[in-house]
Structures are given as structure tokens and as C-alpha cells.
Amino acid sequence: MTNRNTTPASDSGDAVASLTEYYSASQLRSDRWINLKSACTRLAGAADRGPLERRVRNLLISLEPIEFYWAFPSESAWKALWQLLERGQFEELSRNVSLIVRALVSGSYRRRTRQGSELDDDLAALEEDLRDDQTDERTKVPPYFEVLIVDSLTPAQQDKQRHALQRARRSDDSFIYEPVFVPSFEDALIAALFNFNIQSVVIRPGLTGKSRNQIEFLRRYIRRIGGRELASYDTEVWQFELSRLLHEIRPEIDIYLVTDESVEVIAGLELRGCRRVFYNQDDFLELHVNIQRGVDARYETPFFNALKQYSRRPTGVFHALPISRGKSIVRSHWIGDMIDFYGINVFMAETSATSGGLDSLLAPTGSLKLAQEYAARAFGAERTYFATNGTSTCNKIVVQAVVRPGDIVLVDRDCHKSHHYGMVLAGAQVVYLDSYPLNEYSMYGAVPLKDIKHRLLELKAAGKLNRVRMLLLTNCTFDGVVYNVERVMEECLAIKPDLVFLWDEAWFAFARFGTIYRQRTAMYCAETLRDRYRTPEYRERWQAQQAALRDADSAALLTERLLPDPDKVRIRVYATQSTHKTLTSLRQGSMIHVRDQDFKGEVAQAFHEAYMTHTSTSPNYQILASLDLGRRQVELEGLELIQKQVETAMAIRKAVNTHPLISKYFRVLNVSDMVPAKYRPSGVDSYLDNEGAWSEMWDAWSEDEFAIDPSRITLAVGATGYDGDTFKNAVLMDRHGIQVNKTSRNTVLLMTNIGTTRSSVAYLIEVLVDIARELDERLDDAGGMERRSFDHKVRSLMQELPPLPDFSRFHDAFRANDGSTTIEGDIRSAFFLAYDESHCEYYMLEDDSLEQAMQDGRELVSTSFIIPYPPGFPILVPGQIISREIVAFMRALDVKEIHGYEPELGLRVFSQAALDEQAIKPGSVGQ
Ligand SMILES: Cc1ncc(COP(=O)(O)O)c(C=O)c1O
């Protein structure tokens, strides 16, 4: 018989090695259990049992090294399975395996009220709990988690510790937990990476170094997150190094050190992420209390709690908001169904009060202040601000707070429109940056770092670096292109050491909680860089580079990975996130996260004003409470939700690309379709075709200039003969009730999120099969004409795509007349110049009057933002010259929706007189 503690390394190596083939171990684990269940069922009814028995045995062996990192099923249940197999009790084995699989799949193992200690007690208890699970009992069971205990212990010692922790439990504990024991440094890292149930880690002095499992990919990963070869550490510092690395992998979890080091030694260490140090190895009661308290600190939702309490208080309302406590509804003869639909609690929690435990968003001092501080902790920020009007508002707040009129801002042109409006409001001099185009799909990628550096060096050469204030980029883009945030900031800071960064993470709030994603988030990189620049090793590297680059020309500076001056550099980073887009929050719930060394000295006052400018004095409390709850959720189950989300996305990818019928008409774009090879030194071109998905994704995310968010799937639909927009509206939505958002001419974007379920994926696949089948039938029955027309449509969608136009330039009337060649422009003057209708003229797109005017030497300048949907970003901004490429692009677009363009009137441009007048206005531009 074999059990978890006696598994020989050779049996386990294979299973753990195959972890690399999966995005997450939980997927591998559930696949193995499901295979085991079906093998056991067949074994129970088979006549020739030999081969099936071997299969069951092998599956059990291959599961063992994975189960080693999880608390359920318990050691005793696991032994029971082996015993049943050894004794030939196959029916019983099959029944028990089915029970475990049910508990794992439904998550009901977390709602067990009893844990077994004898051999099959555990399963009997589980069966009972599964029955309870059908009832409302589940809601009363406290939340469950697992505590990782890192120590090299015998089974008897483990039992002793398990019982000591069980004895410490109290009836009023807020949570229940089970310990998971691992012996070594490496095993602790594997467990923390893959077991999302782990909320606390106890590192005891007896830990060993290496895992018995062969885990080369893990060693590479450890090196990447700043760890070294295990052999290079003294064994005395293993505990502290482990604490540091665990904090890197899972910054949200609580780490406890149990040590026999002297207090003086411990006091001298920087123990990041360590919640408490214990000197008494056997004080399990104290440990238990701390574990509970640690999780409670994340569970706590100050504003939501305050709102709940407020809603229970009897109050008379002599103020605005008749809907408060549902008063205006319950007595209504006409809108009673509002309460039927929403339930009364929403209205009980509707109030305009800012006292009684509630707080004011505009000047928070109580529960909202705390809620924002907790959010800052969770998202790795120094300070966090809630917003109830979406990231559109957050973007304007940050831009207004940081940018002064005349400051130069570098912006990706295909950014969200709130930024363009922000530039107008702030009076910025805008340098638009072009993203690399993906002409085949009518989509943009993101802005290459070389281009950003080129613009900065150009501004430096023109003596304008002192006016450059901000770099503003979208990360990730709508389509899932992700910047190498750390590298972008590092190299830009080498040119302009106090540059402020605004990362629009509208689509990336979840990223902090995914182990692969986190390294490309603004707050994480800001912290990493700040730490790095303080070290003597960095200073030496920088000095060496300075010496090497002494006579470098700008071509060399463009290719070299530049390092900033550690004495001058300031880390000034802002991120805006639509919490509601990727996490749990009511619509419009967003956050601004800040890590700005100069915030207090330079920005605080302006930030306050900007916040006041854009924030309602009646912010919606339900949105704020949902932000508080969304934060709680992601701090406690973010890793699990994101792992599952990516697994779901991988399942869609696989189904589309391998299903014979679906793959005839649809294709999921690969990494190589969306990121040109020159930006992918890792060479990874797909997350799916190859084995080793997990580790390859790591390579791509840590090395490449651009990575692709695997949770987003761009589906090429051109081969169906439908354009993206028609496919989205007429096919997916109207016929099948499937909602997608973004499209390009020949693609639709399928976004998974933390709420995407396996059944919605199954439905999507079913629908794609239906559509493909229908197309097959239609084409089978088609006559020659119809077939030709279909082929023509497909060709037009797949091949005859107008090239995406670059930003042309601002007209000279909106550029500084200083003889320089830098490209910044005064969008604000152009925007307001167009308020006077007498400054404007119109040209029809349909005739050749535009060309005629251009041929006559006229520079046509847009008065407004022209935004076609798709692609959804401005192809013209106020003050921009209308190039022939842009006209060609507009003509070729067959979209119905173009904001800023009225077909009956034509393209609105400035009159020559208005431009002439603007050009001679004293001090109008960039002074
Ligand atoms: C990149 C980007 N930034 C900002 C926003 C605006 O976010 P919100 O809808 O939260 O106002 C969006 C909306 O789609 C977006 O795509």
C-alpha cells in the first residue's frame, strides 16, 4: 500500500511535471479525479478487471503528489481509497471516489461541518454534508480555508499538530480551516502557487529545502521572482527567504514564522508579508487566534457593514431621497413592482446620510476611508480612491490632478475617449503615439517602447523635456495586449527621471491576483522599481551603463535597455481600474490606485480639486459597498477565480481550434497573430498548441515586449461571411442571446470573466457548432451565384482590409511655433475653436470635394473627434490634419456608427480663415 507520505519520488515526478502542461494545477487535478471516477465506475462493473485495476492504481499514484498539496480529501480518506482497492472492494471504491469528485466539483467540501479522523469517517461525514448541502444549511457554515504548515514532520507529529489546532477551535470562530503539511521550502512554494484555498502559512524552523518532485519549471519561476538557487542560501535563512518569496507569489496571504532565532536577529530582518513571529513552537491557541484574525482582516468590509447596520436602524427621513427605505415605492399605486423586482434591502440601504456609521466619499474619515485603505492594501497601492462614475471619470481626475496647461503628455492614440477629453480639459500638449497595426484584423496592438523612447529623446533634443509630464498607456488593451510595464517605466525614467505614468487598467483590475498577470501591473512594478533603485547593486549596474554609454548616439540609446539615475529617479505611478469590468462591483464602480513619491508634496491638493471637479456629491452607496465587497472577494478568492477563468478561456480556445465543424469557419487568434515576432523574444507563439502551457506562458509574460491576456479570445469570424458587427448583433445576440462587446471588421472578442461558468462555455460552443452547421447546409444548397457572392464577401472581409491610418499630425496652427520638429499639439484650442460654427465648413465623403481641396493645396483640419465603432477610438481628433489615408479608411469602413460624423452634413473641418486667425494668436499654444 502507498500513501501520501510514502510516495516514491519516481511515481510522483511525472504528475508534477505535467503540472507544467496545464495553466493551473486545479485543472489537472480535476481532470485526473474525473478520469479516476470513470475508471472506478467501469472497474466496479467489469468482468476482466486486470487492466482497469492497473489504470485505477496508476491514476491514484499520479494524483498523490498533487493531493499532497491539498487538505481535502484528508489523509484518512485517501488511505481508505487505497485499502478499498487493495481489498478488491471496487463498488465501495467507486462510490467513495464519486463522493469525493462531487464534493470537489461542487465545492461542498468547503462546507463540511465535521472532519473525520478515522479511516472512512471522513467520507461518511462528507456524505452527510452533501445531503445538507442541498438545503439552506450551507449558508450558515462559516467560510473555509486551508493553512499551510511548512515543517518536516513525521505522520505522528502532523497528527499532534492537527489535533492541537482542532482543540484551539472555538464555537464563535468566524472561519473553519484545515492544515496542509509540507516538509520543504520548494513544496511550500508549489502549494502556495496552486492551492488557492491556502490563506495562511506557518513556517516552522524544521523545514527542509528541496521537494522530492522534479520541478524544473518551478525553479525557473523562483529565479524569476527574485529568488536564487536554493543551494546558495544558508539553511538558517530558508525560513526568511521563504517568507519573502511567498509574499511575492501571494501578497494577500498571511505568513507566520515560528522561530528559535533570537529576538535581536529577527528584529534586524525586513520580514515583508510576515504577520507575526512566534517564539513558542507549541502555542497553538495563540497561532489559531492569529490565523482567524488575519483572515478576518481581509474579510472585513467596513463600508458594507456600516451600510447594513444603517439599513437596520429605525430612522425618520427629513431630507432628500424619497426612495430611501422604499418609502416612495411602498405607498405607490403604480410602481410597487420595483420592490418585487429588487427586494426591499436595496432601498433600506439607500440614504443620503453621511453620519451614523456612514461616511462621505468627498471627505472620508470613517468607514469609507477604511474601505479605501483596505483596497490600497489589496491592490498594492499607497493610496486608493473609489469612484462611482467609472474609469472614464477616474482618468479625467488623474489627468487633471497631474497635468498643468501646456504640459506635454504622451498618449497612445487608441486609448479610451475619456483620455482625449481629459487632455482637452487639462490643456495638455499632446504627443499621440501610434500602436502597431494588425491590418489583417483591423485592430491595433500597443505602442512599441522604441517609439516611446524615440519621442522622448526627440523632446529632449528640442530642450522640452522639462515640460514632459506624463506617459499614458492602456494596459491591457481591450483586445488583451499587455505591456511590459516594468521595462517601459524603467527605460522612460532613464530619459526623464520624474515622468508620471498613468496606466489605464480599466480591463486589468483582476490582474493583481493572478500569479502570471501581477508582474505586468502598474502597482506591482512601481513597488519593484522603487525597491530596486535603493540597492547598491543597482547603483553599480547604473554606473557601469553610464560609463558604457558615455558617447552613445540616439540610435544606441534606442536599442539599449536604459537604466535610470538612482539619485534622480522618482516613482510616480497611477492606475485606473474599472472594478466593475473584471471583478465583482456594480456598474461604474472603479478605483484609482496611486504610488507617487511626490504625491503629498506636489499632487495632493490638485488631486483633491480634481476629485471634487468630477465626483458627484451624491455618490451611489450601493456601488461603494460593492467595491468594498469586490475587494474582499478578490483578496480571499482572487487566485482561484482567475485560475478558473483562464482555464475556461483555454477550454474555449481548444474547442474552437479542434472542433472539425467550428474550425471550418472560426479561428482563435494566436499570440503570433496579435504580437509580431520582433516583440516576442521568448518565441512563444501560442498558449495552446504546445505542451508546457504554464511555463511557456511564464516565459512570454516575463520576457516579451507584449504578452496576450489568455482570458480574452479574439475569434476570427470572416470565414462565415459575416462582418464582426453583424456577427455580434444579428447572429450572436439576436438569434442566440449571447452578448459580446468588441468587434473588428472580421473578429469578435470573447471575454471570459470571474463569473463565466462552464455551462455558458458549453452553450457558446453549441451555438458555434449550430452556426457552422447552418453555414455548411446553406453552402451545400447554394447555387453558383450565391456561392460566388459568399466567397466574395469572405474575401472582402479577410483580404480587402483598408490599412489602419497612423496619426497624421496636428495642424501648425495648433503647434508651437518654435522651429522644433516635435509633434505635440494643442488639442484644447482646437476643441474650443470649433464651438463657433462660423469657423467650420463641411465636406462630403461621397464626392471628390475633399480630394479636390487637397489637390488645391488646402490642409483640411478636423474640428472634432471622429470615432468609428468599431474600432472605437478616434481616427481624427480636433486640430488633426485629415490625410488621404484617413479619408480612404473612412470610405472603406462599412460601419454604421461613426461618432462625430454626420453623413447628411459631411466631414466638419476648420475654415482657412479660422486657422489663419488661430495661427497668429499670441501665446495660444504651448507657451
Ligand atoms: C481602456 C478603457 N479605459 C476606460 C474605460 C472607461 O471605463 P468605464 O466604463 O468604467 O467608465 C474603458 C471602457 O470601455 C476602456 O476600455
The ligand as an SDF file (V2000), in Angstrom:
LIG
                    3D

 16 16  0  0  0  0  0  0  0  0999 V2000
   -9.3490   51.3060  -21.8340 C   0  0  0  0  0  0  0  0  0  0  0  0
  -10.5720   51.8710  -21.1890 C   0  0  0  0  0  0  0  0  0  0  0  0
  -10.4450   52.8490  -20.2860 N   0  0  0  0  0  0  0  0  0  0  0  0
  -11.5180   53.3890  -19.6680 C   0  0  0  0  0  0  0  0  0  0  0  0
  -12.7870   52.9500  -19.9600 C   0  0  0  0  0  0  0  0  0  0  0  0
  -13.9560   53.5810  -19.2690 C   0  0  0  0  0  0  0  0  0  0  0  0
  -14.3300   52.7800  -18.2090 O   0  0  0  0  0  0  0  0  0  0  0  0
  -15.7590   52.9250  -17.5010 P   0  0  0  0  0  0  0  0  0  0  0  0
  -16.7240   52.2100  -18.3580 O   0  0  0  0  0  0  0  0  0  0  0  0
  -15.5280   52.2600  -16.1770 O   0  0  0  0  0  0  0  0  0  0  0  0
  -16.0540   54.3630  -17.3770 O   0  0  0  0  0  0  0  0  0  0  0  0
  -12.9850   51.9390  -20.8950 C   0  0  0  0  0  0  0  0  0  0  0  0
  -14.3370   51.4650  -21.2240 C   0  0  0  0  0  0  0  0  0  0  0  0
  -14.5690   50.6150  -22.0050 O   0  0  0  0  0  0  0  0  0  0  0  0
  -11.8430   51.3900  -21.5330 C   0  0  0  0  0  0  0  0  0  0  0  0
  -11.9630   50.4250  -22.4610 O   0  0  0  0  0  0  0  0  0  0  0  0
  1  2  1  0
  2  3  1  0
  2 15  2  0
  3  4  2  0
  4  5  1  0
  5  6  1  0
  5 12  2  0
  6  7  1  0
  7  8  1  0
  8  9  2  0
  8 10  1  0
  8 11  1  0
 12 13  1  0
 12 15  1  0
 13 14  2  0
 15 16  1  0
M  END
$$$$
